Amino acid sequence: MTVTPHSDEARPGDGLVKAGGIVFIAGAVATLATMAPLFLDVDPFPPYAWAVCMLMGVGFAISAAGVLRSAAAERRAARASQAA
């Protein structure tokens, strides 16, 4: 018998996935804003604006850590239910 949490309960890693999604979206918006001058034939943004684009990768990594944390918690719960 497996015990599944209610749909409104926070599970391990949920916060990391949400935070990673927000950081990823911020990086995606920064990427679009940084790339726009290349197509609009205006002066490009300074180099630090390109560094903000790296938030996409950071957000992806944060979300991946949340998924791995959630999977580890599910694995521990499965082992505990088999031992009982």
Backbone as CSV, one residue per row, in Angstrom:
resi,resn,N_x,N_y,N_z,CA_x,CA_y,CA_z,C_x,C_y,C_z
1,MET,0.851,-1.184,0.000,0.000,0.000,0.000,0.889,1.235,0.000
2,THR,0.692,2.100,-0.960,1.468,3.339,-1.013,0.631,4.484,-0.496
3,VAL,1.289,5.351,0.208,0.626,6.532,0.743,1.002,7.707,-0.136
4,THR,0.012,8.272,-0.782,0.277,9.442,-1.621,-0.233,10.678,-0.911
5,PRO,0.504,11.763,-0.990,0.065,12.993,-0.328,-1.149,13.583,-1.050
6,HIS,-1.893,14.339,-0.311,-3.031,15.038,-0.917,-2.521,16.029,-1.941
7,SER,-3.373,16.380,-2.885,-2.936,17.254,-3.968,-2.549,18.646,-3.469
8,ASP,-3.070,19.069,-2.317,-2.748,20.410,-1.831,-1.572,20.415,-0.853
9,GLU,-1.000,19.251,-0.565,0.152,19.178,0.326,1.427,19.479,-0.439
10,ALA,2.315,20.225,0.188,3.622,20.498,-0.427,4.510,19.274,-0.235
11,ARG,5.146,18.871,-1.300,6.052,17.729,-1.253,7.488,18.239,-1.290
12,PRO,8.432,17.407,-0.889,9.837,17.827,-0.953,10.222,18.174,-2.389
13,GLY,10.856,19.294,-2.569,11.308,19.711,-3.891,10.351,20.621,-4.626
14,ASP,9.097,20.736,-4.177,8.129,21.586,-4.872,8.564,23.046,-4.896
15,GLY,9.084,23.513,-3.780,9.527,24.905,-3.711,10.688,25.186,-4.661
16,LEU,11.592,24.208,-4.766,12.721,24.384,-5.682,12.256,24.424,-7.139
17,VAL,11.280,23.588,-7.477,10.774,23.570,-8.848,10.093,24.895,-9.176
18,LYS,9.294,25.405,-8.251,8.628,26.693,-8.478,9.638,27.836,-8.591
19,ALA,10.602,27.864,-7.679,11.628,28.916,-7.714,12.450,28.822,-8.996
20,GLY,12.786,27.612,-9.402,13.531,27.423,-10.637,12.758,27.887,-11.849
21,GLY,11.456,27.653,-11.839,10.620,28.124,-12.945,10.595,29.638,-13.038
22,ILE,10.523,30.286,-11.897,10.511,31.755,-11.882,11.845,32.303,-12.374
23,VAL,12.944,31.713,-11.905,14.271,32.163,-12.335,14.456,31.908,-13.828
24,PHE,13.978,30.766,-14.304,14.074,30.444,-15.726,13.307,31.452,-16.576
25,ILE,12.104,31.791,-16.143,11.298,32.769,-16.890,11.978,34.129,-16.894
26,ALA,12.560,34.524,-15.773,13.298,35.795,-15.734,14.464,35.771,-16.724
27,GLY,15.157,34.651,-16.800,16.246,34.522,-17.752,15.765,34.527,-19.193
28,ALA,14.602,33.910,-19.436,14.049,33.897,-20.794,13.642,35.297,-21.234
29,VAL,13.042,36.056,-20.332,12.675,37.440,-20.657,13.931,38.268,-20.911
30,ALA,14.951,38.064,-20.093,16.212,38.788,-20.297,16.843,38.409,-21.634
31,THR,16.737,37.149,-22.011,17.286,36.714,-23.295,16.551,37.377,-24.447
32,LEU,15.232,37.412,-24.365,14.459,38.073,-25.422,14.792,39.553,-25.510
33,ALA,14.914,40.194,-24.352,15.223,41.622,-24.346,16.644,41.886,-24.865
34,THR,17.560,40.991,-24.566,18.938,41.171,-24.993,19.102,40.894,-26.483
35,MET,18.331,39.967,-26.994,18.429,39.625,-28.412,17.676,40.613,-29.303
36,ALA,16.710,41.305,-28.772,15.887,42.218,-29.575,16.715,43.288,-30.305
37,PRO,17.700,43.930,-29.670,18.484,44.937,-30.401,19.215,44.384,-31.628
38,LEU,19.516,43.104,-31.618,20.191,42.510,-32.771,19.281,42.495,-34.000
39,PHE,17.984,42.321,-33.766,17.024,42.274,-34.864,16.430,43.638,-35.188
40,LEU,16.453,44.545,-34.221,15.859,45.866,-34.412,16.872,46.903,-34.888
41,ASP,18.097,46.501,-35.062,19.166,47.370,-35.551,19.351,48.615,-34.676
42,VAL,19.431,48.378,-33.367,19.728,49.454,-32.410,20.985,49.053,-31.646
43,ASP,21.463,49.946,-30.802,22.671,49.661,-30.027,22.428,48.471,-29.097
44,PRO,23.368,47.525,-29.032,23.194,46.364,-28.154,23.324,46.747,-26.682
45,PHE,22.807,45.884,-25.824,22.910,46.099,-24.391,24.347,45.836,-23.942
46,PRO,24.729,46.376,-22.768,26.080,46.137,-22.248,26.275,44.655,-21.877
47,PRO,27.518,44.252,-21.710,27.805,42.831,-21.440,27.115,42.255,-20.203
48,TYR,26.893,43.057,-19.171,26.256,42.488,-17.982,24.825,42.050,-18.276
49,ALA,24.198,42.632,-19.278,22.857,42.187,-19.657,22.900,40.771,-20.219
50,TRP,23.978,40.437,-20.911,24.116,39.078,-21.428,24.308,38.089,-20.279
51,ALA,24.938,38.533,-19.199,25.128,37.652,-18.045,23.796,37.306,-17.391
52,VAL,22.835,38.225,-17.438,21.518,37.959,-16.863,20.820,36.822,-17.618
53,CYS,21.172,36.652,-18.874,20.585,35.562,-19.667,20.942,34.194,-19.097
54,MET,22.020,34.128,-18.347,22.429,32.860,-17.756,21.447,32.379,-16.693
55,LEU,20.500,33.239,-16.316,19.490,32.812,-15.347,18.638,31.670,-15.881
56,MET,18.544,31.536,-17.192,17.795,30.403,-17.744,18.434,29.091,-17.305
57,GLY,19.741,28.997,-17.440,20.437,27.781,-17.027,20.390,27.569,-15.524
58,VAL,20.504,28.649,-14.779,20.440,28.555,-13.322,19.047,28.075,-12.890
59,GLY,18.018,28.633,-13.506,16.653,28.209,-13.185,16.416,26.752,-13.523
60,PHE,16.952,26.316,-14.661,16.826,24.913,-15.032,17.512,24.023,-14.014
61,ALA,18.692,24.423,-13.556,19.421,23.627,-12.562,18.679,23.572,-11.232
62,ILE,18.088,24.692,-10.817,17.320,24.715,-9.568,16.112,23.786,-9.680
63,SER,15.411,23.841,-10.800,14.259,22.965,-11.002,14.669,21.496,-11.041
64,ALA,15.784,21.212,-11.690,16.271,19.831,-11.742,16.613,19.330,-10.338
65,ALA,17.189,20.188,-9.509,17.483,19.802,-8.127,16.199,19.501,-7.369
66,GLY,15.154,20.272,-7.622,13.871,20.013,-6.979,13.264,18.695,-7.417
67,VAL,13.374,18.383,-8.698,12.853,17.107,-9.200,13.630,15.946,-8.599
68,LEU,14.957,16.078,-8.520,15.767,15.020,-7.919,15.448,14.847,-6.438
69,ARG,15.214,15.956,-5.747,14.858,15.873,-4.326,13.509,15.182,-4.147
70,SER,12.565,15.492,-5.009,11.254,14.858,-4.958,11.364,13.362,-5.244
71,ALA,12.162,13.001,-6.240,12.343,11.592,-6.575,13.000,10.832,-5.427
72,ALA,13.965,11.451,-4.772,14.625,10.804,-3.638,13.638,10.587,-2.488
73,ALA,12.783,11.549,-2.247,11.783,11.401,-1.180,10.792,10.292,-1.523
74,GLU,10.387,10.206,-2.782,9.484,9.125,-3.205,10.167,7.765,-3.039
75,ARG,11.443,7.700,-3.379,12.188,6.453,-3.250,12.287,6.035,-1.787
76,ARG,12.557,7.015,-0.913,12.629,6.696,0.523,11.276,6.220,1.040
77,ALA,10.199,6.855,0.587,8.869,6.442,1.033,8.529,5.046,0.539
78,ALA,8.944,4.731,-0.672,8.678,3.396,-1.216,9.445,2.333,-0.423
79,ARG,10.702,2.626,-0.081,11.484,1.680,0.701,10.880,1.494,2.084
80,ALA,10.415,2.575,2.686,9.813,2.490,4.016,8.522,1.680,3.997
81,SER,7.739,1.811,2.927,6.491,1.059,2.854,6.757,-0.433,2.589
82,GLN,7.845,-0.743,1.880,8.181,-2.143,1.648,8.721,-2.801,2.909
83,ALA,9.415,-2.038,3.736,9.987,-2.579,4.970,8.899,-2.847,6.008
84,ALA,7.809,-2.111,5.940,6.745,-2.275,6.953,5.844,-3.437,6.679
